[in-house]
Amino acid sequence: MALPTLNVTPGSGATINTLPNAPAVIANSVSVALATDQTLPLPVGAAADGTDATGVAQLAGGVGIRGWLSGIFSKVATAANQATEITSLAAILAAIQATDTAIAITNRSGYINGAVAAAAVQSIGTQGWAPGDTLTMPSGAGVGTAAVLNVQSTQLAAVPTIAAAGSGGTNGAVTLTGTTGTGTKFTLAGTISGGVLTAIGSITLAGNYTVNPTNLAAEPVTGGGLTGATVNIKMAILALGVTTPGVYTAPVTNPLAPAATSGSGVGATVNLTSFTPLSTQVAAANTARQYLAIRNESTAQNIGFSLSGSAAFGAVGTSTLLSNFNGYDWSGNRVPSNALTAIGQVAFQQFTAWEG
């Protein structure tokens, strides 16, 4: 059966009831403004709140919000994995952090650590030193673990004094020679008068001892026919070795006075003259990391870096950053959570690094 139909004029308010048991419905039309594909003007001031950053200019050809967004995209895309853009990218991140404290940018810059390889005596000391004595270097800024040095050999610290004048000597100038200890014996210029030792003028050879003379207060000497002559000597440092290389995070300022010694020696200062580069942790493992970058600040030496353990040139897992500000950075879903380590060709090479 066909349903009944009824023509109704919109807006007439006519009652429509074409089925016997249907409720009455009032039909009215309502005016609706339909959207079109026409470009709508933005309200005055839209997207203009805030203040432009100092020194920031929109890229050539950019206009409005789309211009800024396309410029930002271009810069970020260019910076990804490009060593020459690391500094600019770090500046961008710092600017972001200034307005969004949820992004934490941490400076991990520093120096390649060094271990003491050699040391030399600056001041030999005044007395009391013996081969085998140790000198612990001072701690402080730039010192991870203080180095420990050892006395390898000794020498006379000063002109000895006469302990016993002896007898039977030939009057006049005399060369006196030490008699005990291990190594090259010292020699002195002295004077004999009345058959006894009356003066010691100078040291002609300070000696080189790996074992000190037996009795420092009365070291027997020979020369000029003397018998029974002894001298009172004081021993100083001649050469140093390295017992514990230590770990240094920054260059030291020489000379250094030891913080502690194992013997009774006093008055010595030393220079730490040579350092071996060490694998240096730049950043610890971090599963929340969103950004990581490292750059070599040396103009002459390369830096190796590793995400798989200690960095070592020529070792699997170590990549090389060439001199003259080459670097690498990770961002987005490429950021590793591994610890980052680095090593230089020389100790105390400077690197710049950021983590966020």
C-alpha positions as CSV (number, residue, x, y, z in Angstrom):
1,M,0.0,0.0,0.0
2,A,1.4,3.4,-0.9
3,L,1.9,5.9,1.9
4,P,-0.1,9.1,1.7
5,T,1.8,12.2,0.8
6,L,1.3,15.9,1.7
7,N,3.0,19.0,0.3
8,V,3.9,21.5,3.0
9,T,5.3,24.9,2.5
10,P,8.4,25.5,4.7
11,G,7.7,28.0,7.4
12,S,4.0,27.7,7.1
13,G,3.6,26.0,10.5
14,A,1.2,23.4,8.9
15,T,0.4,20.2,10.9
16,I,1.6,17.0,9.2
17,N,-0.3,13.9,10.1
18,T,-0.5,11.4,7.3
19,L,-0.9,8.2,9.3
20,P,-4.0,7.6,11.4
21,N,-2.1,6.9,14.7
22,A,0.9,9.2,14.3
23,P,1.3,12.2,16.6
24,A,1.1,15.6,15.0
25,V,4.4,17.3,14.2
26,I,4.9,21.0,13.5
27,A,7.4,21.7,10.7
28,N,9.2,25.0,10.7
29,S,12.3,26.0,8.8
30,V,15.4,27.7,10.4
31,S,17.9,29.9,8.6
32,V,21.5,28.4,8.7
33,A,24.7,30.1,7.5
34,L,26.6,27.4,5.7
35,A,30.4,27.2,5.6
36,T,32.0,27.7,2.2
37,D,35.5,27.4,0.9
38,Q,36.1,31.1,1.1
39,T,39.2,32.3,3.0
40,L,38.1,33.9,6.3
41,P,40.1,36.9,7.6
42,L,41.8,36.3,11.0
43,P,40.7,38.5,13.8
44,V,43.0,41.4,14.6
45,G,45.8,40.2,16.8
46,A,45.3,36.5,16.2
47,A,48.6,34.5,16.9
48,A,50.4,37.8,17.6
49,D,50.5,37.5,21.4
50,G,54.0,37.2,23.0
51,T,57.3,38.7,22.0
52,D,59.8,37.9,19.3
53,A,63.1,36.5,20.5
54,T,66.0,38.9,20.3
55,G,68.1,38.5,17.1
56,V,65.7,36.0,15.5
57,A,64.5,36.7,12.0
58,Q,62.1,34.8,9.8
59,L,63.7,33.1,6.8
60,A,63.5,34.8,3.4
61,G,60.1,34.3,1.7
62,G,58.3,33.4,5.0
63,V,55.1,35.2,5.9
64,G,53.0,34.7,9.0
65,I,52.6,31.6,11.1
66,R,53.2,29.3,8.1
67,G,56.5,31.1,7.4
68,W,57.7,30.7,11.0
69,L,56.7,27.0,11.2
70,S,58.3,26.2,7.8
71,G,61.5,28.0,8.9
72,I,61.7,26.1,12.2
73,F,61.2,22.8,10.4
74,S,63.9,23.6,7.9
75,K,66.4,24.6,10.6
76,V,65.8,21.5,12.7
77,A,65.9,19.1,9.8
78,T,69.2,20.6,8.6
79,A,70.7,20.4,12.1
80,A,70.0,16.7,12.6
81,N,73.2,14.8,12.5
82,Q,75.2,17.8,11.2
83,A,78.2,18.7,13.3
84,T,78.3,22.3,12.0
85,E,74.8,22.9,13.4
86,I,75.3,21.6,16.9
87,T,76.0,25.0,18.5
88,S,72.9,26.5,16.8
89,L,70.8,23.6,17.8
90,A,71.9,23.9,21.4
91,A,71.0,27.5,21.3
92,I,67.5,26.6,20.1
93,L,67.1,24.1,22.9
94,A,68.3,26.6,25.4
95,A,65.6,29.1,24.1
96,I,63.0,26.3,24.3
97,Q,64.0,25.6,27.9
98,A,63.7,29.3,28.8
99,T,59.9,29.1,28.1
100,D,59.4,25.4,28.9
101,T,61.1,24.4,32.2
102,A,60.0,20.8,31.6
103,I,62.8,20.4,29.1
104,A,66.1,20.2,31.0
105,I,69.2,20.9,29.0
106,T,72.4,19.9,30.9
107,N,75.9,21.1,29.9
108,R,78.2,18.0,29.9
109,S,81.3,19.9,28.5
110,G,84.7,19.3,29.9
111,Y,88.2,17.9,29.3
112,I,89.5,14.4,28.5
113,N,90.8,13.0,31.7
114,G,94.5,12.4,32.2
115,A,96.7,10.1,34.3
116,V,100.2,11.2,35.4
117,A,102.8,9.6,33.2
118,A,105.9,11.4,34.5
119,A,107.0,13.9,37.1
120,A,110.1,16.0,37.8
121,V,111.6,17.6,40.9
122,Q,111.1,21.4,41.1
123,S,112.6,21.8,44.5
124,I,114.8,18.9,45.7
125,G,114.0,19.3,49.3
126,T,116.1,20.1,52.3
127,Q,116.6,16.8,54.1
128,G,115.3,13.4,55.0
129,W,114.5,11.9,51.6
130,A,115.3,8.3,50.8
131,P,114.8,6.1,47.7
132,G,111.4,4.4,48.0
133,D,109.7,7.3,49.8
134,T,106.3,8.1,48.4
135,L,104.7,11.5,47.8
136,T,100.9,11.8,47.6
137,M,99.9,14.8,45.4
138,P,97.2,17.2,46.7
139,S,93.5,16.9,45.9
140,G,91.2,19.7,44.9
141,A,89.6,21.1,41.8
142,G,90.3,19.1,38.7
143,V,91.5,16.1,40.7
144,G,89.5,12.9,40.6
145,T,92.1,10.7,42.2
146,A,95.4,12.2,43.4
147,A,98.6,10.7,41.9
148,V,101.2,9.0,44.2
149,L,104.9,9.4,43.2
150,N,108.0,7.6,44.5
151,V,111.6,8.7,45.1
152,Q,113.7,6.6,42.7
153,S,117.1,8.2,43.6
154,T,118.6,10.7,45.9
155,Q,121.5,13.2,46.1
156,L,123.1,15.6,48.5
157,A,120.7,18.4,49.6
158,A,123.4,20.8,50.7
159,V,127.1,21.1,51.5
160,P,127.8,18.7,54.4
161,T,129.3,19.7,57.7
162,I,132.3,18.1,59.4
163,A,131.4,15.4,61.9
164,A,134.9,14.2,62.6
165,A,138.1,15.9,61.3
166,G,140.1,12.7,61.0
167,S,143.9,12.7,61.0
168,G,147.0,12.0,58.9
169,G,145.9,14.1,56.0
170,T,148.1,16.0,53.6
171,N,147.7,19.7,54.0
172,G,146.0,21.7,51.2
173,A,143.0,21.3,49.0
174,V,141.4,17.9,49.0
175,T,138.7,16.0,47.1
176,L,136.5,14.0,49.6
177,T,134.5,11.1,48.4
178,G,131.6,9.3,50.2
179,T,132.0,5.6,50.9
180,T,128.7,3.9,51.7
181,G,125.3,3.6,50.0
182,T,124.4,2.2,46.5
183,G,125.0,4.3,43.4
184,T,127.3,7.1,42.4
185,K,129.1,8.5,45.5
186,F,129.2,12.2,46.2
187,T,132.4,14.2,46.0
188,L,133.3,17.4,47.9
189,A,136.0,20.1,47.8
190,G,137.6,20.5,51.1
191,T,140.7,21.7,52.9
192,I,143.2,19.9,55.1
193,S,145.3,21.8,57.6
194,G,147.5,20.4,60.3
195,G,146.7,17.0,59.0
196,V,143.0,17.2,59.7
197,L,139.9,18.2,57.7
198,T,139.3,21.9,58.5
199,A,136.7,23.0,55.8
200,I,134.3,21.8,53.2
201,G,133.9,24.4,50.5
202,S,131.5,23.0,48.0
203,I,129.8,20.0,46.4
204,T,131.6,18.9,43.2
205,L,129.2,15.9,42.6
206,A,125.9,15.5,44.5
207,G,125.8,11.8,43.9
208,N,123.0,9.5,42.6
209,Y,121.9,7.0,45.2
210,T,119.3,4.2,44.9
211,V,120.2,3.3,48.5
212,N,121.2,6.1,50.8
213,P,124.5,6.2,52.7
214,T,124.3,4.1,55.9
215,N,124.8,6.8,58.6
216,L,123.8,10.3,57.4
217,A,125.1,11.9,60.6
218,A,128.6,10.4,60.1
219,E,129.3,9.3,56.5
220,P,133.0,8.3,56.2
221,V,134.9,10.1,53.5
222,T,138.3,9.4,51.9
223,G,140.8,11.7,50.3
224,G,144.1,13.5,51.0
225,G,145.4,10.6,53.2
226,L,142.7,11.3,55.9
227,T,141.7,8.5,58.2
228,G,138.6,8.6,60.5
229,A,137.1,11.7,58.8
230,T,133.3,11.8,58.6
231,V,130.7,14.3,57.5
232,N,127.1,15.0,58.3
233,I,125.0,14.8,55.2
234,K,121.3,15.6,54.2
235,M,119.6,13.8,51.3
236,A,117.3,15.2,48.7
237,I,115.3,13.9,45.8
238,L,117.1,13.4,42.5
239,A,114.5,11.4,40.4
240,L,110.8,10.5,40.7
241,G,108.7,7.7,39.5
242,V,104.9,7.2,39.4
243,T,103.3,4.7,41.8
244,T,99.7,5.6,41.2
245,P,98.9,7.7,38.0
246,G,95.6,9.1,39.5
247,V,92.8,10.7,37.5
248,Y,92.9,14.4,36.6
249,T,89.9,16.0,35.0
250,A,91.6,19.3,34.1
251,P,95.1,20.6,33.7
252,V,97.1,21.2,36.9
253,T,99.1,24.2,37.9
254,N,102.7,23.3,38.7
255,P,104.7,23.2,41.0
256,L,102.9,21.0,43.6
257,A,103.8,20.4,47.2
258,P,103.0,16.9,48.3
259,A,99.9,16.5,50.6
260,A,101.6,13.6,52.4
261,T,104.8,11.6,52.3
262,S,105.8,8.2,53.7
263,G,109.2,9.2,55.0
264,S,110.7,12.1,56.9
265,G,111.6,14.2,53.8
266,V,110.7,17.9,53.8
267,G,110.8,20.9,51.5
268,A,110.3,19.2,48.1
269,T,108.0,20.4,45.3
270,V,107.3,18.6,42.0
271,N,106.0,19.2,38.5
272,L,103.6,16.8,36.9
273,T,105.1,16.9,33.4
274,S,103.3,14.3,31.3
275,F,99.8,12.8,31.3
276,T,98.3,9.9,29.4
277,P,94.7,10.4,28.1
278,L,92.0,8.3,29.7
279,S,88.6,7.2,28.6
280,T,86.2,9.8,30.1
281,Q,82.5,9.5,30.8
282,V,80.7,12.4,29.2
283,A,77.2,11.4,30.2
284,A,75.8,8.5,32.2
285,A,73.2,6.1,30.9
286,N,69.8,7.9,30.8
287,T,66.6,6.2,29.6
288,A,64.7,9.5,29.7
289,R,67.1,11.2,27.3
290,Q,65.6,13.2,24.4
291,Y,68.8,14.8,23.0
292,L,72.5,14.2,23.1
293,A,75.4,15.9,21.4
294,I,79.3,16.0,21.5
295,R,81.8,18.2,19.7
296,N,85.6,18.2,19.5
297,E,87.0,21.6,20.4
298,S,90.6,20.8,19.4
299,T,92.1,22.3,16.3
300,A,94.8,19.7,16.2
301,Q,93.8,16.3,17.8
302,N,91.0,13.9,17.2
303,I,88.5,12.6,19.8
304,G,87.1,9.1,19.9
305,F,83.6,8.5,21.4
306,S,81.8,5.3,22.3
307,L,78.3,4.3,23.3
308,S,79.3,0.7,24.1
309,G,81.9,1.0,26.8
310,S,85.3,2.7,27.4
311,A,86.4,4.7,24.4
312,A,89.7,3.7,22.9
313,F,91.2,4.6,19.5
314,G,91.3,1.7,17.2
315,A,88.8,-0.3,19.3
316,V,85.5,-1.7,18.1
317,G,82.7,0.6,19.2
318,T,84.8,3.8,19.2
319,S,84.0,6.4,16.5
320,T,86.3,9.3,15.7
321,L,85.5,13.0,15.7
322,L,88.1,14.9,13.7
323,S,89.7,18.1,14.9
324,N,88.4,21.5,14.1
325,F,85.0,21.3,15.8
326,N,83.6,18.2,14.3
327,G,80.7,16.7,16.3
328,Y,77.7,14.4,16.3
329,D,74.2,14.7,17.8
330,W,71.2,12.5,18.4
331,S,67.6,13.6,18.6
332,G,64.1,12.3,18.2
333,N,63.6,8.5,18.2
334,R,67.3,8.0,17.5
335,V,68.5,9.1,20.9
336,P,70.5,6.3,22.6
337,S,70.1,5.8,26.4
338,N,73.7,4.4,26.7
339,A,76.4,6.1,28.6
340,L,78.7,8.3,26.4
341,T,82.4,8.0,26.8
342,A,85.3,9.8,25.0
343,I,89.0,9.7,24.7
344,G,91.5,12.2,23.2
345,Q,94.8,11.9,21.5
346,V,96.3,13.9,24.4
347,A,95.0,14.4,27.9
348,F,92.9,17.5,28.6
349,Q,91.5,18.0,25.1
350,Q,88.4,20.0,25.4
351,F,85.0,18.8,24.3
352,T,81.6,20.4,24.3
353,A,78.5,18.2,25.1
354,W,74.8,18.7,25.8
355,E,72.1,16.4,27.1
356,G,68.4,16.9,27.4
